[in-house]
Amino acid sequence: SKSSKSTVVPLGPPMYLDLVYVPNHSNRKNVDVEFFKRVRSSYYVVSGNDSAAEEPSRAVLDSLLEGKAQWDSNMQVTLIPTHDSEVMREWYQETHEKQQDLNIMVLASSSIVVMQDESFPACKIEL
């Protein structure tokens, strides 16, 4: 029989980054409050447009609020959704006041980039 080893990531100081793509289409199986407490970014890109798979996950969006509330600074955070989803709209409306208190801004983009045979939503980020 094989024994499975579990790797525990030791606690350490938070990492500060300019831009973070929230992993796995913002699925709650991989991202929680601890992620946002330790991975601190000016910009978080949140993908996912699959309501059946619960992506993006409301739990992940709530984790951002809870994690950011524990930061020792009130630096501006910009959340960049890649799709307009019902989950994102509901979360935005229900938590808007808390987002403002935590200095979190959610971008909405109506810009479309057209390249050859495809088009997709886009936004410009200046770092």
C-alpha positions as CSV (number, residue, x, y, z in Angstrom):
1,S,0.0,0.0,0.0
2,K,1.1,3.5,-0.8
3,S,1.1,6.1,1.9
4,S,0.1,9.6,0.9
5,K,2.1,12.5,2.1
6,S,0.5,15.8,2.8
7,T,2.5,19.0,2.3
8,V,1.7,21.8,4.7
9,V,2.8,25.2,3.6
10,P,4.4,26.9,6.5
11,L,3.0,30.2,7.6
12,G,5.1,33.2,6.7
13,P,4.8,36.8,5.8
14,P,2.3,37.9,3.2
15,M,3.4,38.3,-0.5
16,Y,2.8,41.6,-2.2
17,L,2.2,41.5,-5.9
18,D,0.9,43.8,-8.6
19,L,-1.4,41.4,-10.4
20,V,-2.8,38.0,-9.4
21,Y,-4.9,35.7,-11.5
22,V,-7.2,33.9,-9.0
23,P,-6.5,30.2,-9.7
24,N,-8.9,27.6,-11.1
25,H,-11.6,29.9,-12.4
26,S,-12.1,31.2,-8.8
27,N,-13.3,27.8,-7.6
28,R,-13.7,27.6,-3.8
29,K,-11.8,24.2,-3.7
30,N,-8.5,26.1,-4.3
31,V,-9.0,29.6,-2.9
32,D,-10.0,30.6,0.6
33,V,-9.5,33.4,3.1
34,E,-6.0,32.2,3.8
35,F,-5.1,32.8,0.1
36,F,-6.2,36.4,0.3
37,K,-4.5,37.0,3.7
38,R,-1.2,35.8,2.3
39,V,-1.4,36.8,-1.4
40,R,-1.9,40.6,-1.4
41,S,-2.3,42.3,-4.7
42,S,-3.3,45.6,-6.2
43,Y,-5.2,43.7,-8.9
44,Y,-7.0,40.3,-8.8
45,V,-8.3,38.8,-12.0
46,V,-11.4,36.6,-11.4
47,S,-12.4,34.3,-14.2
48,G,-15.3,31.9,-14.5
49,N,-18.6,32.0,-16.3
50,D,-20.0,28.6,-15.4
51,S,-22.9,28.8,-12.9
52,A,-23.3,25.0,-12.9
53,A,-19.7,24.6,-11.6
54,E,-20.2,27.6,-9.3
55,E,-17.5,29.6,-11.0
56,P,-16.7,32.2,-9.9
57,S,-17.6,31.0,-6.5
58,R,-19.4,33.4,-4.1
59,A,-17.3,31.8,-1.3
60,V,-14.2,33.0,-3.0
61,L,-15.5,36.5,-3.5
62,D,-16.5,36.6,0.2
63,S,-13.0,35.3,1.1
64,L,-11.5,38.3,-0.6
65,L,-13.5,40.6,1.7
66,E,-12.7,38.6,4.8
67,G,-9.0,38.3,3.9
68,K,-8.6,41.9,3.0
69,A,-10.2,43.0,6.2
70,Q,-7.3,41.4,8.0
71,W,-4.6,43.3,6.1
72,D,-2.7,45.9,8.2
73,S,-3.1,48.5,5.4
74,N,-6.0,49.9,3.4
75,M,-4.3,49.7,0.0
76,Q,-6.5,50.0,-3.0
77,V,-7.5,46.6,-4.5
78,T,-9.1,46.3,-7.9
79,L,-11.1,43.2,-8.8
80,I,-11.2,42.4,-12.5
81,P,-13.9,39.9,-13.5
82,T,-13.4,38.3,-16.9
83,H,-17.1,37.7,-17.4
84,D,-20.3,39.3,-16.4
85,S,-22.0,36.6,-14.3
86,E,-25.1,36.5,-12.1
87,V,-22.9,35.5,-9.1
88,M,-20.6,38.5,-9.6
89,R,-23.5,41.0,-10.0
90,E,-25.3,39.7,-6.9
91,W,-22.1,39.7,-4.8
92,Y,-21.3,43.2,-6.0
93,Q,-24.7,44.6,-5.1
94,E,-25.0,42.8,-1.7
95,T,-21.5,43.7,-0.5
96,H,-20.9,47.1,-2.2
97,E,-20.8,49.0,1.1
98,K,-18.2,46.6,2.6
99,Q,-16.2,46.8,-0.7
100,Q,-16.0,50.6,-0.2
101,D,-15.0,50.3,3.4
102,L,-12.2,47.9,2.4
103,N,-11.1,50.1,-0.5
104,I,-12.0,47.4,-3.1
105,M,-13.1,48.5,-6.6
106,V,-14.7,46.2,-9.1
107,L,-14.1,46.9,-12.7
108,A,-16.7,46.5,-15.3
109,S,-15.6,46.5,-18.9
110,S,-17.6,46.9,-22.0
111,S,-14.5,47.0,-24.2
112,I,-14.3,44.3,-26.9
113,V,-11.1,43.4,-28.7
114,V,-11.5,41.9,-32.1
115,M,-8.6,39.9,-33.5
116,Q,-9.0,37.9,-36.8
117,D,-11.8,35.5,-36.2
118,E,-12.4,36.1,-32.5
119,S,-13.5,38.8,-30.2
120,F,-13.3,39.0,-26.4
121,P,-13.8,41.5,-23.5
122,A,-10.8,43.4,-22.4
123,C,-9.6,46.1,-20.0
124,K,-6.4,48.0,-19.8
125,I,-4.3,47.8,-16.6
126,E,-1.5,50.2,-15.9
127,L,1.0,49.1,-13.3
